[in-house]
Amino acid sequence: MLIEEQVVQRAVNGDREAFTYIYDLHFNKIYRYIYVKVHSQAEAEDLTQDVFIKAYEAIKSYKWRDLPFTAWLFKIAHNRVIDHIRKASKEKRASLEEADAISSGDPVYMTEQNMEIYQLKGALEKLPDAQREVATMRFISELSISEVALALGKSEGTIKALQFNAVASLRKLLYGKFDVV
């Protein structure tokens, strides 16, 4: 039995320390995935907490199969984001830019970094939904191809093709050509 399986089984059996370990191990990946979807730090933090609350509530019913635990968590995250977007689209609210914390960092570097992130987000939004989903899970949440395939219910070959097309499209959107040296 793999270490991850053992920790998950301990969590299934009610071990809070094991669930805390799972939370610590996967929090950043889930948060990054959600942040790219909702574009708000506060909402991403809240939704990430919701994902882990739902996971904690449902962990006793989790059955270890050929599905990695990470894929199970991302399925919860994906469903939570969809619910959030549906709810937000029904509400009429003004979009307020989040105030960034005052930092003592180099303002030129921070501006360049923010611009690169802004450009990448804009390019990701132009991708077809399936490509955007795969690119987000692979490169932002750092899931393996097999984990993405299981989370999305697609074959690994399909995920590889979507990833290839997403990277080619991003390269074209960001650099205006396919060959970047």
Secondary structure by P-SEA (a helix, b strand, c coil): ccaaaaaaaaaaaccaaaaaaaaaacaaaaaaaaaaacccaaaaaaaaaaaaaaaaaaccccccccccaaaaaaaaaaaaaaaaaaaaaacbbbbbccccccccccaaaaaaaaaaaaaaaaaaaaccaaaaaaaaacccccccaaaaaaaacccaaaaaaaaaaaaaaaaaaaccccccc
